[in-house]
């Protein structure tokens, strides 16, 4: 049985549909990257999974329990780090962890051990006596992670954990997430593709409130390779708009994207919508038009290009 099950999730804010039928599962011990551009619906989905927000329609189960019907019990299995961690800046780190342990219902006899454990896990021992407000954002994120871990949850939900951090702090948080992922089921919500590639086993991509991809990086690359666009580089004195219009008129060409001028060459991307290889026909038409053809190839999409393609769909 999957540790997290999301089925047909909808969320409306008045007339705005933030989520439109999102469904996916996360296996025990899996680190899932929840990817999408800003405003795609990632944070809304995370809040529903953690029980902080009610869905308009749909079901979320954590360890088999419906988070709406068994909210309190489900939340004991979840550690949540929102994008803006709700920290009390006037408190010392150690006092804040003690407070988090108390409200999580950890017995007084075990609090000290748990505080020391998460402080060590998140590399906070050297700043335990400092006020949270005096710490760098990187250390404040570590404090947020520590409070999410204090009750030893089986599931960890992280919403943009590296947002606003400098490159060194990003590397530190990523390493921490990778280490935590060895013992827990994790959903990492982000719009940062490199972050997903370096920390996650699988990725889900959401766009405009809908799921547009679900799979491992290699699976998504293989899927894109089945219908790759054709890249054309040519030289002509004719206007780019004229060239674009003529390429659009070619038989079998479904879409033409003008990629601008690269190394003094007009560059275009052609989507064919067919499994037939149209390159010989395209080369013949370009020559007949009197243009000079410099390059004609199938475009091998990397994951960044796949993400752009999926999140630019209307």
ZAMARGU-4260 file (C-alpha; in steps of 0.2 Angstrom, whole numbers, plus 5000, padded with zeros to 4 digits):
<rodrens>
0) 5000/5000/5000 | 5006/5017/4996 | 5011/5029/5010 | 5002/5044/5002 | 4987/5043/4990
5) 4980/5058/4982 | 4964/5055/4972 | 4954/5067/4961 | 4959/5082/4971 | 4950/5099/4967
10) 4951/5115/4976 | 4941/5131/4972 | 4943/5148/4978 | 4927/5156/4973 | 4928/5155/4954
15) 4946/5151/4953 | 4951/5133/4951 | 4967/5130/4960 | 4967/5111/4958 | 4958/5102/4944
20) 4958/5083/4947 | 4975/5080/4954 | 4979/5061/4957 | 4996/5053/4962 | 5003/5041/4975
25) 5019/5040/4984 | 5027/5024/4990 | 5035/5021/5007 | 5052/5027/5008 | 5051/5037/4991
30) 5057/5055/4989 | 5044/5063/4977 | 5048/5080/4968 | 5032/5090/4966 | 5037/5102/4952
35) 5028/5116/4944 | 5030/5135/4940 | 5024/5148/4952 | 5005/5148/4954 | 5003/5130/4948
40) 4994/5124/4964 | 5009/5116/4973 | 5006/5124/4990 | 4988/5122/4989 | 4990/5103/4986
45) 5003/5102/5000 | 4991/5111/5013 | 4977/5099/5009 | 4989/5084/5011 | 4994/5090/5028
50) 4977/5093/5033 | 4979/5112/5035 | 4966/5115/5021 | 4950/5106/5016 | 4948/5100/4998
55) 4933/5105/4988 | 4932/5088/4981 | 4943/5072/4982 | 4952/5062/4994 | 4970/5061/5003
60) 4975/5046/5013 | 4991/5045/5023 | 4996/5028/5029 | 4978/5022/5024 | 4969/5036/5034
65) 4959/5049/5026 | 4966/5066/5032 | 4949/5074/5033 | 4940/5060/5043 | 4955/5055/5054
70) 4964/5072/5054 | 4973/5071/5071 | 4979/5053/5069 | 4985/5057/5051 | 4994/5073/5056
75) 5004/5063/5069 | 5013/5054/5054 | 5017/5070/5045 | 5030/5083/5047 | 5027/5099/5038
80) 5039/5113/5033 | 5029/5127/5024 | 5037/5139/5012 | 5038/5152/5026 | 5042/5143/5042
85) 5031/5149/5056 | 5046/5153/5068 | 5046/5164/5084 | 5061/5175/5081 | 5062/5181/5099
90) 5064/5163/5105 | 5080/5153/5107 | 5082/5138/5096 | 5082/5126/5111 | 5067/5134/5118
95) 5057/5133/5102 | 5061/5115/5100 | 5055/5112/5118 | 5039/5121/5113 | 5037/5111/5097
100) 5040/5094/5107 | 5027/5099/5120 | 5013/5104/5107 | 5017/5088/5098 | 5013/5078/5114
105) 5030/5071/5117 | 5032/5065/5135 | 5042/5076/5146 | 5054/5062/5150 | 5058/5060/5131
110) 5059/5078/5126 | 5077/5082/5130 | 5083/5067/5120 | 5072/5071/5105 | 5078/5089/5105
115) 5096/5083/5105 | 5092/5071/5091 | 5084/5083/5079 | 5097/5097/5084 | 5111/5085/5079
120) 5102/5079/5063 | 5099/5097/5057 | 5117/5103/5063 | 5109/5115/5075 | 5120/5111/5091
125) 5131/5126/5089 | 5117/5138/5088 | 5105/5130/5101 | 5107/5144/5113 | 5104/5158/5100
130) 5089/5168/5096 | 5081/5162/5080 | 5079/5180/5074 | 5098/5182/5074 | 5101/5167/5063
135) 5104/5166/5044 | 5090/5160/5033 | 5099/5144/5030 | 5099/5140/5049 | 5081/5146/5051
140) 5076/5133/5038 | 5086/5120/5048 | 5076/5125/5063 | 5060/5123/5053 | 5065/5106/5048
145) 5069/5102/5066 | 5052/5106/5072 | 5045/5096/5058 | 5055/5081/5063 | 5053/5082/5082
150) 5039/5069/5083 | 5048/5057/5072 | 5035/5057/5058 | 5035/5044/5044 | 5030/5057/5031
155) 5039/5074/5028 | 5031/5087/5017 | 5043/5101/5012 | 5037/5117/5002 | 5051/5126/4993
160) 5064/5122/5007 | 5078/5131/4998 | 5068/5147/4992 | 5079/5162/4996 | 5094/5153/5001
165) 5112/5157/4994 | 5121/5143/4984 | 5130/5136/4999 | 5115/5135/5010 | 5105/5127/4995
170) 5118/5113/4994 | 5117/5110/5013 | 5098/5109/5014 | 5098/5097/4999 | 5111/5086/5007
175) 5100/5086/5023 | 5085/5081/5013 | 5094/5067/5004 | 5099/5060/5021 | 5082/5062/5029
180) 5075/5053/5014 | 5084/5037/5018 | 5071/5034/5032 | 5056/5043/5027 | 5043/5046/5014
185) 5046/5064/5007 | 5036/5076/4996 | 5047/5090/4990 | 5038/5104/4982 | 5048/5116/4971
190) 5049/5125/4954 | 5068/5121/4954 | 5072/5107/4942 | 5090/5104/4948 | 5084/5102/4966
195) 5072/5088/4960 | 5086/5079/4950 | 5098/5080/4965 | 5086/5074/4978 | 5071/5064/4972
200) 5067/5047/4965 | 5052/5052/4955 | 5044/5068/4950 | 5026/5074/4947 | 5024/5090/4937
205) 5008/5101/4939 | 5003/5115/4928 | 4988/5127/4930 | 4981/5115/4944 | 4982/5099/4933
210) 4994/5085/4933 | 5004/5085/4917 | 5018/5072/4920 | 5022/5058/4933 | 5038/5047/4932
215) 5056/5045/4935 | 5068/5057/4925 | 5073/5043/4913 | 5054/5039/4910 | 5050/5057/4906
220) 5065/5059/4894 | 5060/5043/4885 | 5042/5049/4883 | 5048/5065/4876 | 5060/5056/4864
225) 5045/5047/4856 | 5040/5064/4847 | 5055/5076/4848 | 5054/5093/4838 | 5065/5096/4823
230) 5077/5110/4825 | 5081/5120/4809 | 5095/5133/4807 | 5096/5143/4791 | 5102/5159/4783
235) 5092/5170/4772 | 5089/5189/4768 | 5070/5186/4770 | 5061/5192/4786 | 5059/5180/4800
240) 5040/5181/4800 | 5040/5176/4781 | 5051/5161/4785 | 5040/5156/4800 | 5024/5157/4789
245) 5032/5146/4775 | 5038/5133/4787 | 5021/5133/4795 | 5013/5129/4778 | 5023/5113/4776
250) 5013/5097/4775 | 5014/5088/4792 | 5021/5103/4802 | 5009/5106/4817 | 5018/5120/4826
255) 5033/5132/4822 | 5043/5141/4836 | 5054/5155/4832 | 5069/5153/4843 | 5078/5169/4837
260) 5095/5171/4829 | 5109/5160/4835 | 5127/5162/4829 | 5119/5173/4814 | 5107/5159/4809
265) 5088/5160/4810 | 5083/5145/4822 | 5066/5137/4822 | 5059/5122/4831 | 5046/5112/4822
270) 5033/5100/4830 | 5026/5088/4817 | 5013/5078/4827 | 5018/5063/4817 | 5030/5048/4818
275) 5035/5050/4800 | 5053/5058/4797 | 5049/5074/4788 | 5067/5080/4788 | 5070/5076/4769
280) 5054/5085/4764 | 5059/5100/4775 | 5077/5101/4768 | 5069/5100/4750 | 5057/5115/4753
285) 5071/5125/4761 | 5082/5123/4746 | 5068/5127/4734 | 5065/5143/4744 | 5083/5148/4740
290) 5088/5148/4759 | 5104/5141/4765 | 5102/5126/4776 | 5115/5125/4790 | 5107/5112/4802
295) 5092/5100/4802 | 5090/5088/4817 | 5079/5080/4829 | 5080/5089/4846 | 5085/5078/4860
300) 5075/5086/4874 | 5083/5087/4892 | 5073/5088/4907 | 5073/5106/4908 | 5066/5107/4890
305) 5053/5094/4894 | 5048/5105/4910 | 5046/5120/4899 | 5036/5111/4886 | 5024/5104/4899
310) 5022/5120/4908 | 5019/5131/4893 | 5004/5120/4888 | 4987/5130/4888
</rodrens>
